[in-house]
């Protein structure tokens, strides 16, 4: 675990302070996720001119507008597709996609799985707060069964996606999960994800007191209560390996779930173009 960069340093170097304060509700997890991303970038001493953030529609998408980094704020769900095109055109860039669970798994689910399948060298961070927080509090593909939302006022019967399992099945080569409560671990996970030479997926369980917590008090109503719930219901992957399926039910397993090396897509495809050019086909 590396050191934590002073917040004043992060603020001075990366933020356009005239755009503050943010639009986030008190207790939102988006700020903690953004903090972890900037901490990792600063730790790694990445060239800010070589870092591009790509964000979708939703609460988390507003993070990029406050920063001195290049960013693309794109159509709902399309962030992985735009990031893929950017990586193909500029493989030298460090591209970080920031999405919410509805943006990534519902409207943009198709783009997400194909970015993972290709093993394109981008880092995708999904804030999973179990709800469409920005667009009205509707249930999302990750909302737990029985949950109350504006589109399931009598309780949800849809089973939720398990995003990390979905990404493993789609072919991602790095898959991890953290929470907004475990911020030190989260910074480490973001750094590991960025360093990974292929498609890296990081799910972050984040609180949304406004749209989810106040209607589903079993996970906490306020931001601090929801963070406490995360603390009490999280289990490290190392510990989970020695627990039964029954005892793991309802728990959040955190840590690196998959880390393997496969050929990265933009580099592999560059070789295909070279072969085509030599053969007179392009």
N, C-alpha and C positions, 0 to 999 in steps of 0.2 A: 504494500500500500504506500503510495507516494504522498507527499505533503499536500496540504490544502492551500491553494493560493488565496491570499487576503482578498476579501470581497471588494475593497476599495480599488485594488489593482484591476480586477475584472471589470468593474464599473467604468473606470477611467479608460481602459484600453478598448473595450468592445461595445459600450453602449452609447447611443445618441441620446444623451440625457434630456434633451429638449422634448423628446417624445414620451417621456414618463409623466405620470404613472401609467401602468398597463391597464388594460380593460378587464383583467381577471377578477373574479369574485374572491372575497376573503376565503382562504382555505383551499383554493384551487391547487392542483398538483403541477400545473404547467410551469410555474416559476422554479420549482425544485428541479424539474427535468432540464429546463434551460440552463440553470446554474451548473448542473452536472456536465452538460455539453461544453459550456465555456471553460469549466475547470479542466476538462480533458484536453481541449484544444490548446490551452495555455501550458499545461503540463508537457504536452508533446512538442511545444514550440513550433506548431504548424505556421506556415506563412499565411497570414490572413488573406493575401491576394490569391491564394491557391485553395481556399476553402469556400464552398458554395452550399448554402442551405436551401433545400427545396421543401416547401410546406404546402399542405392542402388547406381546405376550408375547415374551420372549427376553432375552438379556443386555442389550441396549441399553435395554429398557423399564425397567430398574432405575435408570437415571440420574435420572428425574424425581422419585423418592421422596426424594432428598437435597436438593432445592431449595426455596427460598422462593417459587417461582412456582406458580400454579395449574396443575393437571395432571389429565388423565384417563388412567387406565391401563385399557385396554379389552380386549375379547376378541381372541383370536389372529386377526390379519389384518384386523380391523375398524377400525383407526385412521383410514384415509381416509374411511370412511363416517361415523364419529362426527364427525370434523373438518368434513366437509361440512355436516352438520346444525348444528353449532355456528356455522359461518361464516354460514349462512343466517339463523340466529336473531340472531347478534351480529356483523354485518359490520364493526363497529368494532374487533374484536379481531385481534391478530396471532397466528395459529395456526401452530404448528410441529409437524409430525408426525415422530416418530423411530421407525424400524423397522429390523429386520434383513432379510436377503435372503429367508429362508424365510417370515417373517411377511408381507412385502410382495408377493413374487412368486409364492408358491404358495398358501397358505391365503387370503391377502388379494389375490391378483392381480386378481380381478374388480373389487374396490373401487378398487384403484389405477388401473386403466385408465379407469374411468368418472370418477374425480376429474380425471384428466388431460383426458379428452374434454370435460368440462364447462368446463374452465378456471376452476375454483373457486379463489378467492384464498387458498390455503394453501401452505405450504412443506413439502415432504416430503423428509426426509433418510434415505437407506437405507444402513445399514452393511452392506457386502457382504464377508463373511469366508468365502464359498464353502461354508458348512456350517450345519446346525442346531446351533449351539453349546450352547444351553441345554437342549435336549430330548433329547439322547442322541447327538449327532454323526452324524446321518443326512445323506445328501446332500440338497442343496437345488436349486432350479431354476438356480442360477448355478454349481454345482460343475463345475469343468473335467472334460472326458472323461479317463478312465483313473484318476481320483482314487480313493483308498481312503477308505472311510467305514464306519460301523457297518452301514449298509444296502447298501453295495457293497464287501464285503470282498475281492473279486477284481478290482476295477476297474470304474469307471462307464462305460457306453456311451452314456448319454443326452447329447445335445448341450446346452450351457448356453444360457440366455437371455442376450441382450445387453441389459441393462436400459435403457440410455440410448436405444438404437435403438427398443426397445419403447415408451418414453415419447414419443419423437418421433412414431412411428406412431399413438399413441393420441391425440395432439393437445396435449400439453404445450407451453406457450409459452416455458418456460425449462428447459433441460436442461444439466447440468454434471456433471463427474466430478473427484474429487480423491482423495488417498490420506492415510493416517494419517501417513506420513513427511513429506509436504510440508505441514506444519501452518500455515505462514504463508499459503501459497496457499489452504489450506482455509478459514481464517478469512475471507479475502476472498470466497471463493465462497459461504460461508454468508451473508455480508452482502448480496451481490448477489442471492442467491435470496430473502431476506426482503424486500428492496426491490422485487422484481418484482411488478407489479400483476396477477397471475394465478396459474395453477398452476405452481409452481416445483419441479423435481425435481433433487436432488443425490445422486449415488451416491458413496460413499466406500469405496474398497478398504481393508479393515481386517484386521489380523492376528488369527488365533485359534490360538495355539500349542497349546492343550490338545486341541481336537477336530479341527483340520485339520493344523496344522504337524507334529506328531509322527508322523502317518501319511503325510504327503506331503512329505518332506524337500527336494524340488526347489525349494520356495518358502521354505525355511528352517524350522528346528524351533523355535527360541526366538523370543520377541518381537523382540529386536534383529536377529536374522538375517532375519526376515520383513520388517522395515522396510528392511533393506539390500537385500533382493530388490526391494521396491517402488521404491527409489531407482534401482536399476540397470535396471529394466524399464519405467520410466515415460517418456513422451514428451509434450511439450506439443503442443497442437493446432496451434500455429503451425509447429512443426517437422514434425509429422506430415503437414502439407499438402504437403511437398516429399519425402516418402518413398514408396517403392513399397509395394504391398500385401504383397509378400513380406517386406520388411524390417519391416513393422508387425505381422506375425503374432506373437502372444504378448505384444505390448506393451500397456501401459496408457496410453491417450491421455487426458490431463488438461486441464482448462480448461473454458470455456463452449462447449458444442457447439451450442446453439440459444438465441436470445434474440429474441423477437418480441412485439409487442403486439397482443392481441385483446381484445374485450369480456370483462370479468370476470363470472362467472356470477351471484354473489349480487347485484351491482349491476344487471345486466341483468334478472334475475328480479324485482327490486323494482319495476321499471318495468312489468313484465307485471301484477303485482298491482295497481298503481295504475290501469292501464287497465281491469282487471276490475272494480275497485271503482267506477269512474266509470260503467261500463256496467251496474252493478247485478247483476253476476254473483257478487260475493263481499262 
